[in-house]
Amino acid sequence: MQRAVNMVAQLGLRLQALPLALGRPLSCAQDVLRRTPLYDFHLAHGGKMVAFAGWSLPVQYRDSHVDSHLHTRRHCSLFDVSHMLQTKILGCDRVKLMESLVVGDIAELRPNQGTLSLFTNEAGGILDDLIVTSTSEGYLYVVSNAGCRDKDLALMQDKVRELQNEGSDVSLEVVDNALLALQGTVTSGCPSPCLKKNVAMGYVPYEYSRPGTPLLVEVRRKQQMAVVSKMPFVTTNYYTLK
């Protein structure tokens, strides 16, 4: 009987330990969620963060949805699109490309004017919604949903290749918010007691090496904001006697 009790006790200990073991991968999964540059801002304003399409995003702030709605109507609100698929459509036939994919009148957009439109399939069915802006720089700027990123990108790429094969002048460039794409190779880093922040040395592409350029670096599988700085990090402040 005692032996049976001992076996049950051992089994009980194992059963109690099991949920803890299962819980670790979940916390690890949360650690690898990508963060937008406004992540700290969301937290500071009481943002309730949830996982969406691989990102940690606020589903609500301290105020209720009704309060947020009324604030937007009475004043204004901004929407952070840094987690969404952002694409540049370039070339003389860029409008032809977009009007073959969406229902909006892209040709009539004024410089820097945008429109909410819909991706359609060959049968005219709706695949997704998106925003198309005709920029004054001579390209179309397309913002579409993060949850449909792969599907939307494949659709646009296929249409670009189709038109290019027909001789059209059109190309596609995915914009990952220079902040998100630039994760330089860090060679060394440590806390700075004088600056009260972390400093590091590393490599980034030449075009992003200008002092003041914002970057994201990965620290223990979490993305952190960083800024390119000139060295030395702390200005020298000493004198030599002659």
C-alpha positions as CSV (number, residue, x, y, z in Angstrom):
1,M,0.0,0.0,0.0
2,Q,2.8,2.4,0.9
3,R,4.5,1.6,-2.4
4,A,1.3,2.4,-4.2
5,V,1.0,5.7,-2.4
6,N,4.6,6.5,-3.2
7,M,4.0,5.8,-6.9
8,V,0.8,8.0,-6.9
9,A,2.8,10.8,-5.2
10,Q,5.5,10.5,-7.8
11,L,2.9,10.5,-10.5
12,G,1.3,13.6,-9.0
13,L,4.5,15.5,-9.0
14,R,5.0,14.7,-12.6
15,L,1.4,15.8,-13.4
16,Q,2.0,19.1,-11.6
17,A,5.2,19.7,-13.4
18,L,3.7,19.0,-16.8
19,P,1.8,22.3,-17.3
20,L,4.9,24.3,-16.4
21,A,6.9,22.5,-19.0
22,L,4.1,23.1,-21.6
23,G,3.9,26.7,-20.6
24,R,7.5,27.5,-21.6
25,P,7.1,27.3,-25.4
26,L,4.1,29.6,-25.1
27,S,6.2,32.3,-23.4
28,C,8.9,31.8,-26.0
29,A,6.4,32.2,-28.8
30,Q,5.3,35.5,-27.2
31,D,8.9,36.6,-27.0
32,V,9.4,36.3,-30.8
33,L,6.4,38.5,-31.7
34,R,7.6,41.5,-33.8
35,R,7.1,45.0,-32.4
36,T,6.4,48.1,-34.3
37,P,8.4,51.3,-33.5
38,L,5.4,52.5,-31.5
39,Y,5.3,49.5,-29.1
40,D,6.5,51.4,-26.1
41,F,4.0,54.2,-26.9
42,H,1.2,51.7,-26.9
43,L,2.2,50.4,-23.5
44,A,2.6,53.9,-22.0
45,H,-1.0,54.7,-23.0
46,G,-2.5,51.5,-21.5
47,G,-2.6,49.5,-24.7
48,K,-3.8,45.9,-24.3
49,M,-1.3,44.0,-26.4
50,V,-2.4,40.9,-28.4
51,A,-0.8,38.7,-31.0
52,F,-1.9,39.5,-34.6
53,A,-0.2,38.1,-37.8
54,G,3.1,37.7,-35.9
55,W,3.0,41.1,-34.3
56,S,2.3,42.4,-30.8
57,L,-0.4,45.1,-31.3
58,P,-2.9,47.0,-29.1
59,V,-6.5,45.9,-29.4
60,Q,-7.7,48.6,-27.0
61,Y,-6.4,51.4,-24.8
62,R,-7.4,52.6,-21.4
63,D,-10.5,54.3,-22.8
64,S,-13.4,52.3,-24.2
65,H,-13.9,51.7,-27.9
66,V,-16.8,54.2,-27.8
67,D,-14.5,56.9,-26.3
68,S,-11.9,56.2,-29.0
69,H,-14.6,56.5,-31.7
70,L,-15.9,59.8,-30.4
71,H,-12.4,61.2,-30.1
72,T,-11.8,60.3,-33.8
73,R,-15.0,62.0,-34.9
74,R,-14.5,65.1,-32.8
75,H,-10.8,65.5,-33.4
76,C,-8.6,63.0,-35.3
77,S,-6.7,59.8,-34.9
78,L,-3.7,58.2,-36.5
79,F,-3.3,54.5,-37.5
80,D,0.1,52.8,-37.2
81,V,0.6,50.8,-40.5
82,S,4.2,49.7,-39.8
83,H,3.1,46.1,-39.3
84,M,1.3,46.0,-42.6
85,L,2.4,45.1,-46.1
86,Q,3.7,48.3,-47.8
87,T,4.6,48.2,-51.5
88,K,5.8,50.7,-54.1
89,I,4.6,50.2,-57.7
90,L,6.9,51.9,-60.1
91,G,7.1,52.4,-63.9
92,C,5.0,54.1,-66.6
93,D,2.4,51.4,-66.5
94,R,1.9,51.4,-62.7
95,V,-1.7,52.7,-63.0
96,K,-2.5,50.0,-65.6
97,L,-1.2,47.3,-63.1
98,M,-3.2,48.6,-60.2
99,E,-6.4,49.1,-62.2
100,S,-6.1,45.4,-63.3
101,L,-6.1,44.3,-59.7
102,V,-8.5,46.8,-57.8
103,V,-11.8,48.4,-58.4
104,G,-10.7,52.0,-57.6
105,D,-10.2,54.7,-60.2
106,I,-6.4,55.0,-59.7
107,A,-5.8,57.2,-62.8
108,E,-7.9,60.0,-61.3
109,L,-6.0,60.3,-58.0
110,R,-4.3,63.6,-57.5
111,P,-0.7,63.7,-56.3
112,N,-0.4,62.4,-52.7
113,Q,-4.1,61.4,-52.7
114,G,-5.1,58.0,-51.5
115,T,-8.2,55.8,-51.9
116,L,-9.6,52.7,-50.1
117,S,-10.1,50.0,-52.6
118,L,-10.5,46.2,-53.0
119,F,-8.3,43.4,-54.4
120,T,-10.4,41.3,-56.8
121,N,-9.9,37.8,-58.3
122,E,-10.4,36.9,-62.0
123,A,-14.2,36.5,-61.4
124,G,-14.5,39.9,-59.7
125,G,-14.8,38.5,-56.2
126,I,-13.3,40.4,-53.3
127,L,-9.9,39.1,-51.9
128,D,-8.9,41.9,-49.6
129,D,-9.1,45.6,-48.9
130,L,-6.2,48.0,-49.3
131,I,-5.2,51.7,-49.6
132,V,-3.6,53.0,-52.8
133,T,-1.8,56.4,-52.8
134,S,-0.6,58.2,-55.9
135,T,2.6,59.9,-54.7
136,S,4.2,63.1,-56.1
137,E,7.4,61.1,-56.4
138,G,6.0,59.2,-59.3
139,Y,5.0,55.8,-57.8
140,L,2.0,54.2,-56.2
141,Y,2.2,53.4,-52.5
142,V,0.0,50.4,-51.5
143,V,-0.8,49.5,-47.9
144,S,-2.6,46.1,-47.4
145,N,-3.4,43.8,-44.5
146,A,-0.7,42.1,-42.4
147,G,-2.8,39.0,-42.1
148,C,-3.0,38.6,-45.9
149,R,0.6,39.6,-46.6
150,D,1.8,36.5,-48.4
151,K,-1.4,36.2,-50.5
152,D,-1.5,39.8,-51.5
153,L,2.2,40.0,-52.3
154,A,2.0,36.8,-54.5
155,L,-1.0,38.3,-56.3
156,M,0.8,41.6,-57.1
157,Q,4.0,39.8,-58.1
158,D,2.2,37.5,-60.5
159,K,0.5,40.4,-62.2
160,V,3.8,42.4,-62.4
161,R,5.5,39.4,-64.1
162,E,2.5,39.0,-66.5
163,L,2.6,42.7,-67.6
164,Q,6.4,42.6,-67.8
165,N,6.2,39.7,-70.2
166,E,3.8,41.7,-72.3
167,G,6.4,44.5,-72.4
168,S,4.9,46.9,-69.8
169,D,7.1,49.2,-67.8
170,V,6.2,48.3,-64.3
171,S,8.0,47.0,-61.2
172,L,7.3,46.3,-57.5
173,E,9.3,47.1,-54.4
174,V,8.3,45.9,-51.0
175,V,8.8,48.5,-48.3
176,D,9.5,47.0,-44.8
177,N,9.7,50.4,-42.9
178,A,13.6,50.9,-43.1
179,L,13.2,50.5,-39.3
180,L,12.1,46.9,-39.6
181,A,14.3,45.7,-42.4
182,L,17.6,47.0,-40.9
183,Q,18.8,44.6,-38.3
184,G,22.6,45.2,-38.4
185,T,25.1,42.6,-37.3
186,V,26.2,43.6,-33.7
187,T,29.9,42.9,-33.0
188,S,30.0,44.1,-29.4
189,G,27.8,45.9,-26.9
190,C,27.3,46.8,-23.2
191,P,25.5,49.2,-20.9
192,S,27.0,52.7,-20.6
193,P,27.1,53.9,-17.0
194,C,27.6,57.5,-18.2
195,L,24.8,57.6,-20.8
196,K,22.5,55.2,-18.8
197,K,21.7,53.3,-21.9
198,N,23.1,50.5,-24.0
199,V,25.7,51.1,-26.6
200,A,27.1,48.8,-29.3
201,M,29.2,48.5,-32.4
202,G,28.1,46.7,-35.5
203,Y,27.7,46.7,-39.3
204,V,24.8,48.1,-41.3
205,P,24.5,48.8,-45.1
206,Y,26.3,51.9,-46.2
207,E,23.1,53.8,-47.1
208,Y,21.9,53.4,-43.5
209,S,25.1,54.4,-41.7
210,R,24.4,58.1,-41.5
211,P,24.3,59.3,-37.8
212,G,20.8,59.7,-36.6
213,T,19.3,56.9,-38.7
214,P,16.8,54.9,-36.6
215,L,17.2,51.1,-36.6
216,L,15.9,48.0,-34.9
217,V,18.3,45.5,-33.2
218,E,17.4,42.1,-31.8
219,V,18.4,41.5,-28.2
220,R,17.5,38.1,-26.8
221,R,14.9,37.6,-29.5
222,K,13.2,41.0,-28.8
223,Q,13.5,44.0,-31.1
224,Q,14.7,47.2,-29.6
225,M,15.0,50.7,-31.0
226,A,18.5,51.9,-31.8
227,V,20.0,55.1,-33.4
228,V,23.2,55.3,-35.4
229,S,25.7,57.5,-33.6
230,K,29.2,58.9,-34.1
231,M,32.0,57.6,-31.9
232,P,33.1,58.1,-29.2
233,F,29.7,57.6,-27.6
234,V,30.8,59.9,-24.7
235,T,32.6,63.1,-25.6
236,T,36.0,63.4,-24.1
237,N,36.2,65.9,-21.3
238,Y,39.8,66.0,-20.0
239,Y,42.8,68.2,-20.2
240,T,46.5,67.6,-20.4
241,L,49.1,69.7,-18.6
242,K,51.9,71.2,-20.7
